[in-house]
Amino acid sequence: MIHQYKNNGYNIVMDVNSGSVHVVDDIVYDIIALYEENDADSIKKKLSGVYSENDIEEALEEIEELKEAGQLFTEDTYKDLVIDFKNRKTVVKAMCLHIAHDCNLACKYCFAEEGEYHGRRALMSLEVGKKALDFLIENSGNRRNLEVDFFGGEPLMNWDVVKELVRYGRSKEKEYDKNFRFTLTTNGVLLDDEVMEFVNKEMSNVVMSLDGRKEINDKMRPFRNGKGSYDLIVPKFQKLAESRNQTNYYIRGTFTRNNLDFSNDVIEYADLGFKQMSIEPVVADPDEPYALREEDIPKILEEYDKLAVEYIKRYKENRGFNFFHFMIDLKQGPCVLKRMAGCGSGTEYLAVTPWGDLYPCHQFVGQEEFLLGNVFDGITNTAVRDEFKLCNVYAKDKCKECFAKFYCSGGCAANSYKFHGKITDAYDIGCEMERKRVECAIMIKAALAEHEQSE
C-alpha cells in the first residue's frame, strides 16, 4: 500500500507495509502515482509533455531499486498473524488506579461525570489499592517494568493512599524482580511543595491538565462555583515542570468546538515555558454544544498544519517543544503486535475502581457490560477479555485500507463503542485527525532532517 501527499513544500511517499518513508522530487512523485496501474511505456506517454524521456527512465530505475529493496510497493506480511490473536497469551503490564471517584473541579466535558463514573463518589482504600498492585504483579508474567497511573476524578484528593501505595509497590520490587513506573494525572488544584517533592522522587511521569488559554480553560474547567482554575494551577504547573527539568511530564489539554483554533492553545503552553505537551479532541455526545462535528474537520486539519509549521519554526529558533502527536519513530517504533493492536485495553491494560472492579480501561468504567472481574477474584468475564484480544487493525474494515493504521493501531476502542456500539469499528472524526497528525509528523521529520543537514 502506498500513500503519497504534499505538505509544506515536501513530496512525501509512504510505503505502508514496510514503514519506509521517502521525500522525493516531482517526477518520482508523479510516476509513483501511475506506477501500479501502468507499464513503463504508458507512464512515458502520460508524462511526456511534463518531463523528458531520459529523466522518466532514470526515475523509473530509481523506483525499481526501491521496490527490489523492499521499500516501495511491499506486500502485507502482517495480516496472517491475526489468526492467532485470540489464542495469544497476554500479560497485564499496565493499570489505571481510580484512586478517587471524586473531583474538586466541574469540567464540562468530563466523561467521568465529575469523578463519579456513572456511580457514586468514593475513595480507594489502601487495602483495595494493595490488592490491585498484587494482582498486577501476579498477572504480569515475566514482564519486569509495570506501569501504574494514579487517576481520578482527582487523585490528590486521596493523596495519603497514593503515597502508601507507592511505598508498598517499592517494597515488592526486589522480591518479585519488578520495576514500578508510577504516573500521576492531576488537575493541580491541590499541588503543593510536599506533593511535588514526593512526585519528583517517585513518579516516572506526571500529566497536568490545562486547556491552554485562560479564557478557554476557565470556560471548560471551572470549580463547582463557576470560578475558573487557570490562575491557581498555572504557576504550580510551571514550578513542577521546572523542578522536573522540563522532562517526564505532559501538560495535557482538551479542545472542543469552543476552541477549534487549538493551535493557539498549544502555543500558549510553549509561551508559558512548557516543553512537553499534548492537546486531545473532545469525544462527546453530538448533542453537546461543545462536541466536534463533521463540518469542523477542515478547520481542525488546518490547525494541525498550522501547528506543524510553528513547531518547525520554533525548533529552528532553538525554542522548540515536544507535541505528543508529532512524536513519531520512523526507525524502530513499537513491535508488530503493538502496531496492530494498540494500547492493549482489556488485556494488557486495565482500570481499577475504588472498590476493586476491573474494566478494560478508564473510559469503560461504570459500564457494567464491560465489567471484567475484580482484584480479589481476578478476570471472570473472559468473553469480554477475548473480544478485546481481537481488537486490531485487521478486525476493523475502516482500518484495512488506511495508511495510518500502523501508527494509530486502530484507534480507541472506547470511542468506537461510544459512536458505533462495538469496539471493532472506528471513530470517524478521530480517524481524520489521526491521518493528518501522521502526515504532519512525517513532514516535520523531513523538515528537521533537512535543517540539520544544512547546518
Secondary structure, DSSP 8 states (H G I E B T S, - for coil): -EEEEEETTEEEEEETTTTEEEEE-HHHHHHHHHHTTS-HHHHHHHHTTTS-HHHHHHHHHHHHHHHHTTSSS----SGGGGGGTTTS-----EEEEE-EE--SB--TT-TTTTTTTTS--EE--HHHHHHHHHHHHHT-TT--EEEEEEESS-GGGGHHHHHHHHHHHHHHHHHHT-EEEEEEEE-STT--HHHHHHHHHHEEEEEEE--SSHHHHHHHSBBTTS-BSHHHHHHHHHHHHHHTTT-SEEEEEEE-GGGTTTHHHHHHHHHTT--EEEEEE----TTSTT---GGGHHHHHHHHHHHHHHHHHHHHTT---EEGGG---SSS-S-HHHHHHTT-BTTTEEEE-TT-EEESSGGGTT-GGG--EETTTEE--HHHHHHHHT-STTS-HHHHT-TTHHHHTT--HHHHHHHHSSTTS--HHHHHHHHHHHHHHHHHHHHHHHHHHH-
